[in-house]
Amino acid sequence: FNLSYNFLSMTSTIESSLESAYQLNGLRHQLIAKLSHKIVGKVQHQLTWRFIDRIAFDRTHGVVDSRIFWEKKSWKIFAEATNVFDTNYSETGLVLMPGRWIRVGASLKIGLKK
């Protein structure tokens, strides 16, 4: 289990007649909780919950991601779902983030010796 928390305090010095997407969308609180556990053999599951509180418009959101993977030496095969509950939210620049999406893939670590 892993838990992390960030708090940022921001004060605005920009004139009220000017607009800035970054000023409006600054991060205030961020809480990330990660739970990793072994399912069977070398198959593992990782569940992540991200809670974000932004300064603008009192916008908060929570997003859940899930990842199942098999790992052996330098190989990893995985399937992951991002934004499992299809939460509507935006990040920096007020850009709407995608809903639920799923990725399946593999990775190989190649050790280069000097």
C-alpha positions in Angstrom: 0.0 0.0 0.0 1.3 3.4 -0.9 -0.2 6.8 0.0 0.9 10.3 -1.1 -0.5 13.7 -0.5 0.4 17.1 -2.0 -0.9 20.5 -0.9 -0.1 23.7 -2.8 -1.0 27.2 -1.6 -1.3 29.7 -4.4 -2.0 33.4 -4.2 -2.9 35.4 -7.4 -1.0 38.5 -8.3 -2.6 38.8 -11.8 -4.9 41.7 -12.4 -8.6 40.7 -12.3 -9.1 41.9 -15.9 -6.6 39.3 -17.2 -7.4 35.7 -17.7 -5.0 32.8 -17.4 -6.0 29.1 -17.7 -3.1 28.1 -15.4 -4.2 30.5 -12.7 -7.8 29.2 -12.9 -6.8 25.6 -12.8 -4.1 25.4 -10.2 -3.8 22.3 -8.0 -4.7 22.7 -4.3 -4.9 19.1 -3.0 -3.8 15.8 -4.5 -4.2 12.5 -2.8 -3.0 9.2 -4.4 -3.6 5.8 -2.9 -2.1 2.7 -4.5 -2.9 -0.9 -3.5 -0.8 -3.7 -5.0 -1.4 -7.3 -4.4 -0.5 -10.7 -5.9 -3.4 -12.6 -7.5 -1.8 -15.9 -8.2 1.8 -16.9 -9.2 3.4 -14.0 -10.9 0.1 -12.3 -11.7 -0.3 -9.0 -9.8 -3.0 -6.3 -9.6 -2.5 -2.6 -8.9 -5.4 -0.4 -8.0 -4.9 3.4 -7.9 -7.2 6.1 -6.7 -6.4 9.8 -7.4 -8.3 12.6 -5.7 -7.6 16.0 -7.2 -8.9 19.4 -5.9 -8.3 22.3 -8.2 -8.6 26.0 -7.2 -11.0 27.0 -10.0 -14.7 26.7 -9.6 -14.3 24.4 -6.6 -13.6 21.5 -9.0 -12.7 18.2 -7.4 -12.6 14.7 -8.9 -11.6 11.2 -8.1 -10.3 8.8 -10.7 -9.7 5.0 -10.3 -7.2 3.1 -12.4 -6.7 -0.7 -12.5 -3.8 -2.7 -13.8 -3.2 -6.4 -14.0 0.2 -7.7 -15.1 2.5 -10.7 -15.3 6.2 -10.1 -14.8 9.1 -12.4 -15.3 12.7 -11.2 -15.3 12.8 -8.6 -18.2 9.3 -9.3 -19.5 6.0 -7.7 -18.5 2.6 -8.3 -20.0 -0.3 -6.1 -18.8 -3.9 -5.0 -19.2 -5.0 -1.7 -17.7 -8.1 0.4 -17.4 -7.7 4.1 -16.9 -10.6 6.1 -15.4 -12.5 2.9 -14.6 -15.7 4.7 -13.6 -15.7 7.0 -16.7 -15.5 10.2 -14.6 -15.8 13.6 -16.4 -12.9 15.8 -15.4 -10.4 18.3 -16.8 -6.7 18.8 -16.1 -4.3 21.7 -16.7 -5.5 24.2 -19.3 -9.1 23.2 -18.7 -8.8 20.4 -21.3 -11.4 17.7 -20.8 -9.7 14.3 -20.2 -10.8 11.1 -21.9 -13.3 8.8 -20.3 -12.6 5.2 -19.6 -10.0 3.6 -21.8 -8.2 0.3 -21.9 -4.7 -0.6 -22.9 -3.1 -4.1 -23.4 0.5 -4.5 -24.0 3.9 -5.9 -23.2 7.3 -4.5 -22.4 10.8 -5.9 -22.5 13.7 -4.4 -20.5 16.9 -4.7 -22.4 20.0 -4.4 -20.2 22.9 -2.6 -22.0 26.2 -3.5 -20.4 29.1 -1.0 -20.5 
